[in-house]
Amino acid sequence: MNNVAAPKEYKLSTRSTYYIFALLFLLYFFDYVDRMVVTSLFPFIQKEWGLTDTQSGLLVSVVYWSIVAFVLPVSILVDRWSRKKTIGIMAFVWSMATLACAFTKTFPQLIMTRAAIGIGEAGYAPAGTAMLSGLFPEEKRSRMMGLWNMSIPLGTAVGIGLGGFIAAHWGWRHAFGVVAIPGAIVALLFFFVKDYKTVELVKTDKTDVAYEGRSKKMSKMDIVREFLHTPSLIFTNLGFIGCIFANNAIMVWLPTYFHRTTGIPMSEAGIKVSMLMILAIIGLPLGGWLADMWFKKRPSARLLLPAITTILNALFIFIAFSFMEGKTQYITLLGMGVLASAFAPAAIIATQEVIHPGLRAISYSVCVIVQNLLGASLAPIVIGKISDLHGIKAAMSIIPIFLVISALLFFTGSFFYKKDLDKVEKITLECED
């Protein structure tokens, strides 16, 4: 007689589930405060050290290069060791690296401390994404991902707005010091939450008739095939590039654009951009909710909705920078504020749903590598270089091109989504002891 107890399914109480969600939200918020505070400090640092726009852009790009370099190994730790412990350690590291920025005396020192922020932040998005995918059922995943990602524009807005204000009153070094501490406090709380057990990398053997239906351990080639033989995942990862390039270009250089084209102080320009970024708190949950509703009738909606919102975003930005000035331009950019991140909830969940449950953090880490290496890290220096050569207006006018390409990639990926979803291994998550 078999007396082995059945595994305990990973189902937490509603209170515990949303407590974990709240901690994940706060950490993502402080992640982007620490990451983006430097953008509104550009004029102050440039004045003190005589930096060019290209050098200023490097202060943002180096964070993304560090993320690209470390995200895959950290995500392997997340999937194969512990999500909560890895998250806690990472958040503490990036908070302390931000604090270290306040004590730098030269540009190379600041570059190194900014790189250390990227090392700490490397695996957070994949780890948090994997945790949320396990916490919530598929019919709620996009909307919860949308709510979680609201922390990005809020963190960006607070970082940009608060950085310029603090720098104007007390100096740019104080800005780094003020934003560093809260994230470290939340990081310590994460060690005490409940998580699901590491998922074994097994798959149903469909090749051997004699053993059909049994599970076998996945080989390295099986893992590689999970990524190379899933077309919708490939198109999703490529689609992220243009969207992230555009969003990062806007976040980094729009304050400078307003400062130079309208003559307003940098602190005021930072606040204006912050107000635009905050509008993503409408676009993110709305995009997630629409994707979940549409997904019930048509699974390919996970990528069709990102295609639609991305092409609309390209249209708003094109009109704003090509035909508008002053108040009418800013009003037009309000549409961008809503649409810029509306693609993200469904597209992020796509990287989780069409892959083996034991590879979720690694799956999003691949997306992070692609989007940061070819999108986020290039945007500050590409736009900065074009600005140095041809002016900030010319630099901002090329942004819609990247969005159009991304929309086409998402649309193409939607044709493969249902088939890829159907072939994913079905595994029940188990609660840790």
C-alpha positions as CSV (number, residue, x, y, z in Angstrom):
1,M,0.0,0.0,0.0
2,N,1.3,3.4,-1.0
3,N,1.4,5.8,2.0
4,V,3.3,8.6,0.4
5,A,1.5,11.9,1.0
6,A,0.4,13.9,-2.1
7,P,2.3,17.1,-2.6
8,K,0.8,20.2,-1.1
9,E,-0.4,22.4,-4.0
10,Y,0.9,26.0,-3.9
11,K,-2.2,27.9,-2.8
12,L,-1.7,30.7,-0.3
13,S,-4.4,32.6,1.5
14,T,-5.6,35.8,-0.2
15,R,-3.9,37.9,2.5
16,S,-0.6,36.2,2.0
17,T,-0.8,36.4,-1.8
18,Y,-1.4,40.1,-1.8
19,Y,1.2,40.8,0.9
20,I,3.8,39.2,-1.4
21,F,2.4,41.2,-4.3
22,A,2.7,44.4,-2.3
23,L,6.4,43.6,-1.4
24,L,7.1,42.9,-5.1
25,F,5.4,46.1,-6.1
26,L,7.5,48.2,-3.6
27,L,10.8,46.6,-4.7
28,Y,10.0,47.3,-8.3
29,F,9.1,50.9,-7.4
30,F,12.4,51.5,-5.6
31,D,14.3,49.6,-8.4
32,Y,13.2,52.3,-10.9
33,V,13.6,55.2,-8.5
34,D,17.2,54.2,-8.0
35,R,17.8,53.4,-11.7
36,M,16.2,56.6,-13.2
37,V,17.0,59.3,-10.6
38,V,20.2,60.1,-12.4
39,T,18.4,61.4,-15.5
40,S,17.2,64.6,-13.8
41,L,20.7,65.1,-12.4
42,F,22.3,65.3,-15.8
43,P,22.6,69.2,-15.9
44,F,24.0,69.3,-12.4
45,I,26.6,66.6,-13.0
46,Q,27.5,68.0,-16.5
47,K,28.1,71.4,-14.9
48,E,30.4,70.0,-12.2
49,W,32.3,67.5,-14.4
50,G,31.9,69.0,-17.9
51,L,30.2,65.9,-19.4
52,T,28.7,65.6,-22.9
53,D,25.2,64.2,-23.6
54,T,26.8,61.0,-24.8
55,Q,28.7,60.6,-21.5
56,S,25.5,61.4,-19.5
57,G,23.6,58.7,-21.5
58,L,26.3,56.2,-20.4
59,L,25.3,56.7,-16.8
60,V,22.0,55.0,-17.7
61,S,23.3,52.6,-20.3
62,V,25.9,51.0,-18.0
63,V,23.1,49.9,-15.7
64,Y,21.5,48.0,-18.5
65,W,24.8,46.5,-19.6
66,S,25.3,45.1,-16.1
67,I,21.8,43.7,-16.2
68,V,22.5,42.0,-19.5
69,A,25.8,40.5,-18.2
70,F,24.3,39.1,-15.0
71,V,20.6,38.4,-15.6
72,L,21.0,34.9,-17.0
73,P,23.2,33.4,-14.2
74,V,21.1,35.2,-11.5
75,S,17.9,33.8,-13.2
76,I,19.3,30.3,-13.1
77,L,19.7,30.8,-9.3
78,V,16.1,32.0,-9.2
79,D,14.7,29.0,-11.0
80,R,17.0,26.4,-9.5
81,W,17.6,27.7,-5.9
82,S,15.2,30.3,-4.4
83,R,13.1,33.2,-5.8
84,K,12.6,35.0,-2.4
85,K,16.2,34.7,-1.2
86,T,17.6,35.8,-4.6
87,I,15.2,38.8,-4.7
88,G,16.1,39.9,-1.1
89,I,19.9,39.7,-1.8
90,M,19.6,41.6,-5.1
91,A,17.4,44.4,-3.7
92,F,19.9,45.0,-0.9
93,V,22.8,45.1,-3.3
94,W,21.3,47.7,-5.7
95,S,20.2,49.9,-2.7
96,M,23.7,50.0,-1.3
97,A,25.1,50.7,-4.8
98,T,22.8,53.6,-5.1
99,L,24.0,54.9,-1.8
100,A,27.6,54.6,-2.9
101,C,26.8,56.9,-5.9
102,A,26.5,59.8,-3.4
103,F,30.1,59.4,-2.4
104,T,31.7,59.4,-5.9
105,K,34.2,62.1,-6.8
106,T,34.9,61.4,-10.5
107,F,33.0,60.3,-13.6
108,P,34.7,56.8,-13.7
109,Q,33.7,56.2,-10.0
110,L,30.1,57.1,-10.8
111,I,30.1,54.8,-13.8
112,M,31.3,51.9,-11.6
113,T,28.7,52.5,-8.9
114,R,26.0,52.7,-11.5
115,A,27.2,49.4,-13.0
116,A,26.9,47.9,-9.5
117,I,23.2,49.0,-9.4
118,G,22.7,46.9,-12.6
119,I,24.3,43.9,-11.0
120,G,21.9,44.1,-8.1
121,E,18.9,44.6,-10.4
122,A,19.9,41.9,-12.8
123,G,17.5,39.2,-11.9
124,Y,14.6,41.0,-10.2
125,A,12.2,41.3,-13.1
126,P,12.6,37.6,-14.1
127,A,12.3,36.5,-10.4
128,G,9.3,38.7,-9.7
129,T,7.6,37.6,-12.9
130,A,8.1,34.0,-12.1
131,M,6.6,34.5,-8.6
132,L,3.6,36.3,-9.9
133,S,3.0,33.6,-12.5
134,G,2.8,31.1,-9.7
135,L,0.7,33.2,-7.4
136,F,-2.2,33.9,-9.8
137,P,-4.2,31.8,-12.3
138,E,-3.9,32.4,-16.0
139,E,-7.2,34.3,-16.2
140,K,-5.7,37.0,-13.8
141,R,-2.1,37.0,-14.8
142,S,-2.1,39.9,-17.3
143,R,-4.0,42.2,-15.1
144,M,-1.8,41.4,-12.1
145,M,1.2,41.9,-14.2
146,G,-0.2,45.2,-15.3
147,L,-0.7,46.3,-11.7
148,W,2.8,45.1,-10.7
149,N,4.3,47.0,-13.6
150,M,2.6,50.2,-12.5
151,S,5.5,50.5,-10.1
152,I,7.8,51.2,-13.1
153,P,6.3,54.5,-14.2
154,L,5.6,55.5,-10.6
155,G,9.2,54.8,-9.6
156,T,10.5,56.5,-12.8
157,A,8.3,59.6,-12.1
158,V,9.4,59.8,-8.5
159,G,13.0,59.3,-9.4
160,I,13.0,61.9,-12.1
161,G,10.9,64.5,-10.2
162,L,12.5,63.9,-6.8
163,G,16.0,63.9,-8.2
164,G,15.8,67.3,-9.8
165,F,14.1,68.8,-6.8
166,I,16.7,67.5,-4.3
167,A,19.6,68.4,-6.6
168,A,18.4,72.0,-7.0
169,H,18.1,72.5,-3.2
170,W,20.8,70.3,-1.6
171,G,23.1,69.0,-4.4
172,W,22.9,66.0,-6.7
173,R,24.8,63.6,-4.4
174,H,22.1,64.0,-1.8
175,A,19.5,62.7,-4.3
176,F,21.3,59.3,-4.5
177,G,21.5,59.1,-0.7
178,V,17.8,59.9,-0.1
179,V,16.4,57.2,-2.5
180,A,18.7,54.4,-1.5
181,I,17.5,53.4,2.0
182,P,13.8,52.4,1.5
183,G,14.6,49.6,-0.9
184,A,17.1,48.0,1.5
185,I,14.4,47.9,4.2
186,V,11.8,46.2,2.0
187,A,14.5,43.7,0.8
188,L,14.9,42.4,4.3
189,L,11.2,41.6,4.6
190,F,11.3,39.4,1.6
191,F,13.3,36.6,3.3
192,F,10.2,35.8,5.4
193,V,7.6,35.2,2.7
194,K,6.2,31.9,1.5
195,D,7.2,30.7,-1.9
196,Y,6.6,27.6,-4.1
197,K,9.2,24.8,-4.4
198,T,11.8,24.7,-7.2
199,V,10.1,23.1,-10.2
200,E,11.8,20.0,-11.4
201,L,12.9,20.1,-15.1
202,V,11.0,17.1,-16.3
203,K,8.9,16.6,-19.4
204,T,6.5,14.0,-20.7
205,D,8.2,11.5,-23.0
206,K,6.2,11.6,-26.3
207,T,8.9,9.9,-28.4
208,D,9.1,6.4,-27.0
209,V,5.8,4.5,-27.5
210,A,6.7,2.0,-24.7
211,Y,7.1,4.8,-22.2
212,E,4.6,7.3,-23.6
213,G,3.0,9.5,-20.9
214,R,5.9,9.0,-18.4
215,S,8.1,11.9,-17.3
216,K,11.8,12.2,-17.9
217,K,14.5,14.6,-16.9
218,M,15.1,17.4,-19.4
219,S,18.5,17.4,-21.1
220,K,20.4,20.6,-21.9
221,M,19.3,20.2,-25.5
222,D,15.6,19.8,-24.4
223,I,16.0,23.2,-22.6
224,V,17.5,24.8,-25.6
225,R,14.7,23.5,-27.8
226,E,12.2,25.0,-25.4
227,F,13.4,28.4,-26.5
228,L,14.4,27.8,-30.1
229,H,11.2,25.9,-31.1
230,T,8.7,28.3,-29.7
231,P,8.1,31.0,-32.4
232,S,5.7,33.1,-30.4
233,L,8.4,33.5,-27.6
234,I,11.0,34.5,-30.2
235,F,8.8,37.2,-31.8
236,T,7.7,38.4,-28.3
237,N,11.4,38.9,-27.2
238,L,12.2,40.7,-30.5
239,G,9.1,42.9,-30.2
240,F,10.2,44.1,-26.8
241,I,13.3,45.7,-28.3
242,G,11.6,48.7,-30.1
243,C,9.2,49.3,-27.3
244,I,11.8,49.4,-24.6
245,F,14.1,51.5,-26.8
246,A,11.3,54.1,-27.3
247,N,10.3,54.1,-23.6
248,N,13.9,54.5,-22.4
249,A,14.6,57.2,-24.9
250,I,11.6,59.1,-23.7
251,M,12.4,58.7,-20.0
252,V,16.0,59.7,-20.4
253,W,15.9,62.5,-22.9
254,L,12.4,64.1,-22.7
255,P,13.3,66.2,-19.7
256,T,16.3,67.6,-21.6
257,Y,14.1,68.1,-24.7
258,F,11.7,70.2,-22.8
259,H,14.5,72.1,-21.1
260,R,16.2,73.0,-24.4
261,T,13.1,73.6,-26.6
262,T,11.0,75.6,-24.1
263,G,13.7,77.1,-21.8
264,I,12.0,75.8,-18.6
265,P,14.2,74.8,-15.6
266,M,15.3,71.2,-15.5
267,S,13.4,70.7,-12.3
268,E,10.2,71.7,-14.0
269,A,11.0,69.6,-17.0
270,G,11.5,66.6,-14.8
271,I,8.1,67.1,-13.2
272,K,6.4,67.5,-16.6
273,V,7.9,64.2,-17.7
274,S,7.0,62.6,-14.4
275,M,3.4,63.5,-15.1
276,L,3.5,61.8,-18.4
277,M,5.1,58.6,-17.0
278,I,2.5,58.4,-14.3
279,L,-0.2,58.0,-16.9
280,A,1.1,54.4,-17.4
281,I,-0.8,53.7,-14.2
282,I,-3.8,53.8,-16.6
283,G,-2.2,52.0,-19.5
284,L,-0.7,49.1,-17.6
285,P,-3.8,47.8,-15.7
286,L,-6.0,48.6,-18.7
287,G,-3.7,46.7,-21.1
288,G,-3.6,43.8,-18.7
289,W,-7.4,43.7,-18.1
290,L,-8.1,43.9,-21.9
291,A,-5.6,41.1,-22.6
292,D,-7.2,38.8,-20.0
293,M,-10.7,39.5,-21.3
294,W,-9.7,38.9,-24.9
295,F,-7.6,35.9,-24.0
296,K,-10.7,34.0,-22.8
297,K,-12.0,34.1,-26.4
298,R,-8.8,34.2,-28.3
299,P,-5.4,33.1,-26.8
300,S,-3.5,35.0,-29.5
301,A,-4.7,38.2,-27.8
302,R,-1.6,37.9,-25.6
303,L,0.3,39.3,-28.6
304,L,-2.4,41.0,-30.7
305,L,-3.1,43.6,-28.0
306,P,0.6,44.6,-27.7
307,A,0.7,45.0,-31.5
308,I,-2.3,47.3,-31.5
309,T,-1.2,49.5,-28.5
310,T,2.3,49.8,-29.9
311,I,1.2,51.0,-33.3
312,L,-1.1,53.5,-31.7
313,N,1.8,54.7,-29.5
314,A,4.0,55.2,-32.6
315,L,1.2,57.4,-34.1
316,F,0.9,59.6,-31.1
317,I,4.7,60.2,-30.8
318,F,5.1,60.8,-34.5
319,I,2.4,63.5,-34.5
320,A,3.7,65.1,-31.3
321,F,7.3,65.5,-32.4
322,S,6.7,66.1,-36.1
323,F,3.7,68.6,-36.1
324,M,3.3,69.9,-32.6
325,E,4.9,72.4,-30.2
326,G,4.2,73.7,-26.7
327,K,0.9,72.9,-25.0
328,T,-0.6,71.0,-28.0
329,Q,2.5,68.8,-28.2
330,Y,2.3,68.0,-24.4
331,I,-1.4,67.2,-24.7
332,T,-0.6,64.8,-27.6
333,L,2.1,63.2,-25.6
334,L,-0.5,62.3,-22.9
335,G,-1.7,59.6,-25.3
336,M,1.9,58.2,-25.3
337,G,1.8,58.3,-21.5
338,V,-1.2,55.9,-21.5
339,L,-0.1,53.7,-24.4
340,A,3.7,53.4,-23.9
341,S,3.5,50.5,-21.4
342,A,0.1,49.0,-22.3
343,F,1.8,46.3,-24.3
344,A,3.8,45.0,-21.3
345,P,1.4,43.0,-19.2
346,A,0.3,40.6,-21.9
347,A,3.8,40.4,-23.6
348,I,5.5,39.6,-20.3
349,I,2.9,36.9,-19.5
350,A,3.5,35.5,-22.9
351,T,7.1,34.7,-21.9
352,Q,5.8,32.7,-19.0
353,E,2.9,30.8,-20.5
354,V,4.6,29.3,-23.6
355,I,7.6,27.9,-21.7
356,H,8.1,25.0,-19.2
357,P,7.1,26.2,-15.6
358,G,10.6,25.4,-14.3
359,L,12.1,27.8,-16.8
360,R,10.0,30.9,-16.2
361,A,12.6,33.2,-14.7
362,I,15.2,32.1,-17.3
363,S,12.6,32.7,-20.0
364,Y,12.1,36.3,-18.9
365,S,15.8,36.7,-18.4
366,V,16.3,36.0,-22.1
367,C,13.7,38.7,-22.8
368,V,15.6,41.1,-20.5
369,I,18.9,40.4,-22.2
370,V,17.4,41.1,-25.6
371,Q,15.4,44.2,-24.6
372,N,18.2,45.7,-22.6
373,L,21.1,44.9,-24.9
374,L,19.4,46.1,-28.1
375,G,16.8,48.5,-26.6
376,A,17.3,50.1,-23.2
377,S,21.1,50.3,-23.2
378,L,21.3,51.7,-26.7
379,A,18.6,54.3,-26.4
380,P,20.4,56.8,-24.1
381,I,23.6,56.8,-26.1
382,V,22.0,56.6,-29.6
383,I,19.6,59.5,-28.9
384,G,22.4,61.3,-27.1
385,K,24.8,60.9,-30.1
386,I,22.2,62.1,-32.6
387,S,21.4,65.0,-30.2
388,D,25.1,65.9,-30.2
389,L,25.3,65.8,-34.0
390,H,21.9,67.1,-35.1
391,G,20.1,68.4,-32.1
392,I,17.6,67.0,-29.6
393,K,14.5,67.6,-31.9
394,A,16.0,65.4,-34.7
395,A,17.0,62.7,-32.1
396,M,13.5,62.4,-30.7
397,S,11.8,62.3,-34.1
398,I,13.2,58.8,-35.0
399,I,11.6,57.1,-32.0
400,P,8.3,56.0,-33.8
401,I,10.3,53.9,-36.3
402,F,11.3,51.4,-33.5
403,L,7.7,51.1,-32.4
404,V,6.3,50.3,-35.8
405,I,8.8,47.4,-36.2
406,S,7.9,46.1,-32.7
407,A,4.2,46.1,-33.6
408,L,4.8,44.0,-36.7
409,L,6.8,41.5,-34.6
410,F,4.1,41.1,-32.0
411,F,1.5,40.7,-34.8
412,T,3.5,38.0,-36.5
413,G,4.1,36.1,-33.2
414,S,0.3,36.0,-32.5
415,F,-0.2,33.5,-35.3
416,F,1.9,30.9,-33.4
417,Y,0.7,31.6,-29.8
418,K,-2.1,29.1,-29.5
419,K,0.0,26.2,-30.9
420,D,2.9,27.1,-28.6
421,L,0.6,27.3,-25.6
422,D,-1.0,23.9,-26.2
423,K,2.4,22.1,-26.1
424,V,3.6,23.5,-22.7
425,E,4.2,20.9,-20.0
426,K,1.4,20.9,-17.4
427,I,3.0,20.8,-13.9
428,T,1.3,21.5,-10.5
429,L,3.3,23.9,-8.3
430,E,4.0,22.7,-4.7
431,C,4.2,24.9,-1.6
432,E,7.5,25.0,0.2
433,D,7.7,23.6,3.8
